[in-house]
Amino acid sequence: MSRSILRAMTMLTILIALSASLLAQQTGSIVGSVLDKTGAVIPKAKVTLINMATKDVRTTTTNAEGFFSFSGVVSGDFSVNVNSKGFRTGEETNIHISPGDRRDLNVSLAISSENASVTVVADQSTITVDSGDLSSTLNSGNIDKLALTGRDVTELIKTLPGFNQFTNFGGMQNKANYNTTVTSIQSAVGNGINTVGIPNRAGGADLTSDGAHIIDPGCNCNATQSVNPDMVAEVKVTSSAYGADQQTGPVVVAAVGKSGSSTYHGGAYLHFRDGAMNSTDWMVGHLAQTKPDERYWYPGGQLSGPVPHTHKKVLVFGGYEYYNQIFPEQTSGGLIKANVPTLSERAGHFDPSLSDNNAACLAMSTSVSGYDAANATFDNGGKRCQQFNVISTSSGTVTGIQNDDISSYLAPGALALLNEIPKPNRTPTGSLDFNYVKPLLNTNNGYIFHTRVDYDINDSTKLYVSYNQQHELYGSPVMRWWMASDAVDYPGDISSSDNSKTISGNLVKVFNASTTNEFLADLSYLYAPETLGNEKVVDKTATKYPYAYPSTSKILPSVYNTWWNNDFGVPFQYDTGRAAYFIHKVQPSISDNITKVFKTHSLKVVSIWRFVDGKGLISRLSRQNRQNRRYLPQKCHKLFQPGKRCVWVDPWGISPTFFTVLGIQCVRILTDSAQKIGLMFNVFVH
């Protein structure tokens, strides 16, 4: 018998794991029973829920079983008042709700012959949370007290139990995969800080901002907006043991933005870090370079309160922050060290005995140069230093080359491309085998604006709308994530002009004491085109590049770069003539949740639609075509087709110490007809 039960539980667990879903929970619920001192239920008691910050009020009455329920409760701190004729008024305060929470209260009223009340300040440890999930919450107090390197609050999830910082190459490289130094449109979720064994950049983690999905659908890493610490009220992280009504996972990071309050509040601030007191990097000093002028400035402000002439029915919060950042380019460490063509080679003279060619050859290792100095021999198998007397040209093979001199065969197109490569500025040595060095600074300047509006339409209808807008101009002097050996910075002052918009809305309608409907809609959007700040330096006419090949564009074609091998310093140049480089991501979703109370049961039915469209010519974000060693435009289009989902959940308290949750979930996703059903049976003993 026990083996059969174990097998059944195992199958149920597998079904739950298969029932991946889509929409994040952004609200919670407060349920409970009203009893007298003997334990008898009190029907028709008036229960009032008050948001302690906004003073928003919702009311309901207990049913014949003395049971009450508030669904679609936004995150925040609340108090509950209970009134019934012949009893003292009962009140519980300091009840906190985070996304997905279900708080269970048992309010006991004493008989009274006079108008009296009893107030109980709730201890969160004694309020039952009827959920089996494993979660942690960073509240505004934690966020204010914990130190942040940058301006992304998801950095702080590393302080929670079970989380670790992902490092490159399976931890073999002692380098974080997520850099918090520079503020930009990104996050630590999915590509920096992991838990419960979720794979890096392969799904399994979701990030929401006021209910809107903002995880990047192109790589399941980073985000389509930042979560600013001065504009967020709390962050709840759920990492395991979901019910059927939990729609993403196994890790969900839900950020809740600040809301307006019934009184006016505002302020201004300045966060900054400056490199004036930083020590000089040893290599920078050794090469007689100047210490970089590094600074990070984040001025901002916020204002919240009731909108005038609305009788405090409409509350608004608004926050704005500007960021001005100058920093060492990250992939190069702020210092480019490369081997570029020598002055002799630029003139077509490749004789290894020439002084500058010889210095370069001697500084390199034999495996790279192909020159064995001890025996004065050359490996003429395609190494950097080799002797030759035959070359191939567009007109055919040329033989009889003397002293490795091809100066007569340099085509004008080759010269135009060669002029994009900087000239050497130092003599290489064995310990420092590069002939070009350049300090490289980068910039990322922009702003973030976040607002939330709470509209108390009436006691039974509430509307919550959140909007986030972010724009930045992020320089791209080299690849943002890695840099090829001996590569140099791009010509043309390339930058990424990133535009982000996120909007979410939540409409809660209470039809009666037993029926509540919650409608949610959200959209996240990111558009990031690459732009040239100085187009003239890569213009065909200005650089005297004479060919139409490979297109009629006025911009120079891409320059070959091997990426994985040591090669002469070559800028990886965007071939903007064939197509514009951009990233474009759109994620809309809609959900409708109906909660029905029947006796002591709360039945929830959820229907969901979500669409993910991520597309673009992703030069610096996607794959390399390794057959021809050229980056080609790649498309990521309609990563997920429209999906539908229905969820039925029944939390049921059998007794004060025995609680069950039974759920069923059916799924249809993508374009196939596969149906998935997940069953859940959780038992909690309080």
N, C-alpha and C positions, 0 to 999 in steps of 0.2 A: 504493500500500500504506500509506504513512504517513498519507495523508488518511483512509483507512478506519479506521486505528487511532485517529486523532484524533477522528473522528466517533463511534466506539464509546466512547472515553473520555468524550466530552462527554455522551453519552446516559447513561452510568453515573453521571456526576456529577449530572445532573438527577434521576435515579431516587433517588440517595442523598438529595438535598435534599428530595424529596417524601416520603421515608419518615420523617416526624416520628414520634417515639415518646414514651413516657410515663414510665417509671420511671428514677430517677436511680441512677447507680452510686455505691455507698458503700464498696465494698471493692475491693481490687486482687488481684494475683497475683504470685507469685515462681516463675519457672521457670528451668531451666538444665540443663547437662550436666556430668558428672563425667568427667574425662579423666586419663590419666597423662601423664608428661612427654614421651612420644613422640606424644601426640595420640590414642592409642587409648582407646576408651570403657571405662568401668568399670561393669559391670552389678552389681546387687544391693548397691550401696553404701547405707549408712544415712545419711539426710539429716534433720537435726533443725532445726526452725525455732523460735526463742525470741523472745518479745516482751520487749524489754529493760526495759520499765516494769512489766509485770504478771507476768513470768516464766512466762507461759503457754507450753506446749510442744506442738508438733505434729511428727510424724515420718512419713517415707515412705521408700521405697527406689527406686533408679534401675531403669529397665527394661532390656531387652536392648540398647537403643541408648544407655544411660548417661544417659537423660533423666529429670528429675524435675519435679514441678509441685505448688505449693501454691495452691489457689484459695480465694476467700472470705476473704482476709486483711484484717483491719481496719486502719485507718490507724494508723501508729505507727512506731517504730524497732525493727529486728529484727537478730538475728544468725543465721547459718546454719553448722551444724557438719556435716562430712562424715567418716564413718568407713568404712573398708574394710580387710579383713584383708590384711596385707602392705604397707600404705601408711601414711604418716604422716597424722595427723588434720589436716584442713583446716578453717579457720574464717574466715568473712567477717562483719564486724560493721558497725554503723552503716549499715544498709540501711533507707532510709526508704520507706514506702508511703503514698501519698495516694489518695483515691478515684479509681478507674478506672486506676491505674497497673498496668503489667505489667513487672516487673523481670526482666531476663535475666542470669543468672550463668553463667559458665564456670569451674568449680573444677578446678584442676590439683593432683593429689596426687603426692607423691614417694614412691619405694619406701623402705621403712625396715625394718631388722632389729630395731629396738628401739622401745619405746613413746615416740614423739615427736609433737609437734604443731606446726603452723604457723598463726599467726593473722595475718590480713590485715585492716587497718582500711580499709573500703571508701571510696573517693573517689566521691561521687555523680556526678561528671562522667564517670567511666569505667564506671559501671553502665549497661548498655543499657536504655533505656525503649522497649519495642517498641510504640509507638503513634505515629500521625502527627498527633495533636491538638496544637494550640497552647495551652499552659496556663502559668499562673503560680501560685505558692503563697505564701500568707502564713502563716508558721509562728508559734509562740508567741513566739519571739524578736522577730520583726518587730512583732507585735501589742503586745508590752510596750514596745518602744522608740519606735514611731511615735505621734505625738500625736493624740488623738481629741478632737473638740469635744464630742460627746455620748457615749452608751453603746451605740452600734450599730456593730459591727465592720465591717459592709458599707461604711461610710464610707471605709474604707482601700483599697478596690479602685481608687479614683481614683489611687493611687500606682503602679499596675501599668502596664506598657507598653500603649499603644493605647486607654486609657480616657480619657474626657473627661466633664466635668460638663455635663449638659443645662441649657440656659437657656430661659426662656420666649420664645415668639414667634420660634422659629428662631434664637435667639442675638441677636436685635435688642434684647432687654431684658437688661440686665446684672444679672440676678437668678437665683440658683440655683433650680431647681425642687424641690430637696430641702433641707430645713432640718435641719441636724444639731444645732441648739442644744438642742432639747427632746427628751428621751427619751420614746418612746411605742412602741406596737405598730406598727412600720413598718420599712422598709428603703430603701436607696438603689437597689436592683435594680429595673429596669423604669421608674423614674420619678425619676431624679436623676442617675445615672452610667451612661453608655452606652458601647458599643464596637461595632466592625465594622458600623456603620451600622444597628443595630437600631432600629426605630421606638419612640418614647416612648409608653408606655401602650398598646401594641398587640401584645403578645406578643413572642416571640423570646428571652426571658430566663427562666431558671428559678432558683429559690433553694431549697436543701434544707438541713435541719438533721438530721444523723444519718440521712439517707436519706429523711426525710419532706418532702413538697412543702409549702412554706409561702408560696409566692407567692400574692398575693391573686387569686383567679380572677375576681372581679368586674370588675377593671380592668387585670389584668396589671401591677400596680404595687403598691408597698408590700408588706406581708407580714402573715400571721396571727400572727406572734410576732416578738420581737426576737432578735437573735443577740448575746448579751452577751460582751464581750471577755474578761472574767475567767472565763468558763465554756466557752470554746472553745479547742481545741488547735491547729487550723489551718483555713484557708479556701483551697480550691483553686478557681481560676477557669479554665474551659476555654472558648475563644472561637472555635475553628474546626477544620476537618479531622477530622471524626468518623469512627469506624468504624461498622459496622452495629450493634454492640452498645451504642452511645451513644444514649440514648433521648430526650433533649431538647436544645434548642438553638435558635439557634446559640450562645447564651451560657448556661453553667451555672455557678452559684456554689454550691459544696458546702461547707457548714460541718460540721466534725467536733468534737463536744463532748469535753471532757476525760474521761478514764477514771480509775478507781481504780488504785492501784499495790500492790505486794506489801508495802510499808511504809506507816506512817501519816504523813499530811501534813495540815496545816491552817493556817488563818490568818484574820485579819480585816483589813478595809481601809476606807478612807473616801476617796471621790473627791468633790470639791466645787468649785464655782465660785460666787462671790459678787459682787454688783454694787455693793458698798459703795465700791469704788475707781473705779467707772466714772464717766466724765464725764457731765454733764447734757446731754441733747439740746437743741440750740439752740431748737427750736420749743417744747419743754416749758418752758424758762426764759423765752422771750419771752412766753408766755401765762401766766406766773406760776403754773405748775403744779409739783407736787412730783415730784422724780425717783423713778421706781418702785423699790420694794424688791424687787430681783431676786435670786433665789438658786436654786441647784441642788445638792442634797445626795444622795449615793449611798453609804450605808453598806452593807457586805455582808461575807460570809465564806464559806469553803468548807472541806470536810473530805473526805479520801479515804483509802482503805486497805482491808484485808481485813475481811470480816464475821467476828466472833468465832465460834469453834467450827465453822468450815467448812473448816479446814485450808488456808486461802488459796485455796479453790476459787471463792469468791464475792468479787469486788472491787467496791467501790462508790465513786462520786464524788457529792457533793452540794454545790450552791452556791445561795446565797440573796442577793438584793440588794433593798433597799428604795429607792424614789426619791421625794423630796419636792422639788417644783419650783414656784416662783412666778416668773412671767415676764410681760413686756409682751405683751398679746394680739397675735398675729402678723399677722393680715390688716389690722389698723388701725394697725400699728406702735406699739401701746400708747397711742394717743391718738385718740379719736373727735373728728372735726371735721365738723359737720353743720349744715344749715339746717333748723330745725324750725319748726312754726307759731308765729307771734308771739302775744303775749298777746291782742292785739286779734283776731286770726284765731281763736284758741281760743274767744273769746266770740261769734264769728259776724260780726265787723266786718272786712270785707275792703277797705275804702276805702284806696287807695294813698297818700292824703294824710295818713293818721294817722302819727304820728311813728315808731313801731316798724315799721310796714309800709313806710314810705317809706325808712327806713334799710336795710331788707333789699333793697328793690327797687333802690336806688342802688348797693349793693355788688355786686350780681350783674351779669354781662354782659348786654347787651341781648338776645342770642340766647336767654338763659335766662329773664330776667325779662319780656321783651316790652315793656319800658318804655324809650322813647327820651327821656332826660332833656333833651337839647339842644332837642328840639322839643316836649317835654311831651306826647307821644302814646303810645298803647297799642296793642299788637298783641293783639287780643282773640281769638286763635286757640288758646287752651288753654295760654298761658304762665302763669308763676307770678303775675305782677302784671297784672291785667286788670280792666276795668270791666264790669259786667253788670247787667241789669235783669230777666233771666228765669232761673229755675232749674227743675229737674225734681225732683219729690218722688214718694213712693210714692202720693200721692193725685192726681198729675197735674202739669201745667205751671203754674207760678205766674209771673205777669207783674207789672210795676209795682214791681219791687224798687228801693228808693231808697237811694242812697249805699252800694251794695254791702253792705247790712245784711241778713244772713239769720239773725240771732240768734233770731228767732221760729220758725225752721224746723229747729233742731237736734234731731234725734231722740235718745231716750235711749240707743239702741244705739250711735249715732255718738259720743255723749259718753263712753260707756264705753270705746270703742276709742281715742278721743282722749286719754283720761286715761292710756293706756299709753305715750304719747309724752311724753318729758320737756319741761319748759319751757325757753325760751332762758335762757342765763346770761351772755351778752356781747352787745355791740353790734357788728355786722359793719362792716368797712371794705372799701375796694376791694381791698387786698392780701390781706386775710384775710376772705373774704366768707362767713363762717359765724357763726351766732349761738348755737351750742352747742358746748362743748368738755368732754371728760371723759377723764381718764386711765383706762385700762382694763387691769387685770391679769387673768391667767388662772392656773389651777393644773392640774397633772397629777400625781397622787400614786398610787403603786401599788407592786407588787413583782414580781419574777421569781424563779422557783425552777427549777433544772435538776438532774437526776440521771441517772446512767448506771450500770448494773449489768452486769458481765461475769461469766458463770458458766461455769467450766471443768468441764463435766459429766464428761467423760473426754477422753483424748487425741484421740479422733476426733469428739467432739461439743462444740460451743461455742455459747453463747447470749449475745447482746448486746441489752440493752433500754435505751432512752433515753426520758426523760419530761421535758417542759417545761410549766410552768404560769405564767401571767402574768395579772395583774389590775390595772386602773387606772381611776381616775375622772377623766376628762378634761373640763374645763369647756368649754362651747360658748356663750359669751356672744354670739358672732356666728358666721357661717359660718366653718369652720375654714380654708378654702382661699382664699376671696376675699370681698370686702365690697362691696356696692352703694354707689354714690355717695350721700352724705347719709344713709345708713342709720345706725341706732343699735342699741345692744345689746338682746338679747331680755329681756323680763321673765320672771320665774319661775325664775331660776338653773338653766338647762338644762345638763345634763352627759351625757356618754356613759360608761356603766358597761361597760367592755370586759373580756370574759373569754376567755382563750385557753388551749387545751390541745393539746399535740402529743405523740404517742407513736409510737415505732418499735421494731420487733424484728427481729433477724437471727439465724437458726438455721443453723449450718454443720455439715453431717454428711459426714464422710469415710468412704465405704464401703470403699475399698481404695486402693492407691497410684495407681490410674488413674481413679477416679471420685469426684467431690465434688458434693454438692448444697447449694445455698444458698437458703433460703426467707426472704423478706422481707415484712413487713407494716407499714403505717404509717397514721396518721390524724392530720390536722390539723383544728382546730376553732376557730371564732371566733364569739362572740355579743356584740353590742354594742348594747344597747337605749338609747334616749334617755330620760332621766328628768328630772322637774321637782323641784328642790330646795325651791321655795316655790310650791306650787300655788295658794295663796290669792290671789296677785296676778293670776292669770288665771282665777279662778273666776267664772262668770257671776253667781252670786248676790252674791258679795262685791263685784264691780265694777258691779253693777246693770245688767247686760246682760239685757234682758227677753225676747229672742226664742229660740225653739227652733231656728230655722234656723241653719245647714244640717243640724244634727243635734240629738238630745236630750242630747248630752254636756254636762256641767257646765263644760267648758273653753271659753273664748272661741274663736271661729273665727279663721282666718288673716287677717292684715292684708295688704292689697295692697301689693306692692313691685315697681317696674318693673325693678329690677336693673341694666339697662343704661343707663338715662336718669337725668339729674339730677332729683331729686324731693324733696319735703319729707321730713325725717327720719322714717322709719317702721320700727318693729321688724318683722323677718320672724318672725312668731309661729307656732309649731307648732300645727297643727290636730289636737291629740291626741285629739279626741273621736271622729273617724271611724275611727282605727286607731292601734295602737301603732307607733312608729317604731323600727326595729331593723335590724341587719345580722346575717345568719346564714350561715356558710360551713362546709361539711363536705367534706373531701377524703380518702377512704380509698383505699388501693391495696395490691395483693398481687402478688408476683412470685416465680417459682421458676426458679432457674438450675441447670442440670446441666452440669458440665464433665467431659469424657471425654478421657483422654490415650491416643493411639494412636501408637506409635513416637515421633516428634518433633513430632506434631501435638497441639494442644489444641483440641478441639471443644467449643463452648459452645452450648447451646440454652436459650433464655429464653422463658418465657410470662408475660404481664403482664395484670392487670386493674386498671383505675382508674376511679373515679367522682368526679365533681365536682358538688357541689350548692351553689350560691350563691343565696340568695334573701333577700328582705326588702322592707320598705316603706322605701325608701332616700331619705329626704327630703333629707339633706345630702350624698348620695353620687351621686345619679343625675340624670336629665334634668329639664329644665324644660319644661312644656307651654306653648309660646310662644303658642298660640292664645288661651288665656284668662288668661295670665300668672299661673298658680297652680301651685305644686308639688303634684303628685299622687303617691299611692303607686305605685311602680313595682316590678315583680318581675323578678328574675333567677333563674330556676329551672332546675336541671339543665342547666348550661352545656354539659356533656358527658355523653352517655349512656355506659353501661359499654362499655369498649373492650378488645379482646384483641390480643395481639401475640406473634409467635414470631420468634426471632432465631437464626441459625446463624453462627458465626464460627470460622474456622480460621487461627490464626497459624502460619506455617510457615517455619522457618529452612532455606533451601536450602543456605547455607554460612555460616561465621562472619561474612562481610561482606555477605551478601545475604539479605534477609528479606522475606517477603510476608505479607499478611493478606487472606484472601478471606472475604467475608461475604454473607449473604442475609437479608433481613428482609421479612416479610409482615405486613400491618397490616389490622385491621378496627376501625373507630371510628365513633362516632355510631350512628344507626339505619339508615343506608343499607347497601347491600350492596357498596359499593365496596371493592375489594381493591387494595392498593398493595404493590408489591414493589421493594425497593431492593437493588442489587448494588454491591459495593465491591471494588476491587482496588487496594491500596496497595503500593508498593515502597519499601523503606527501605534505604539503603546506610550501614552503620556504619563 
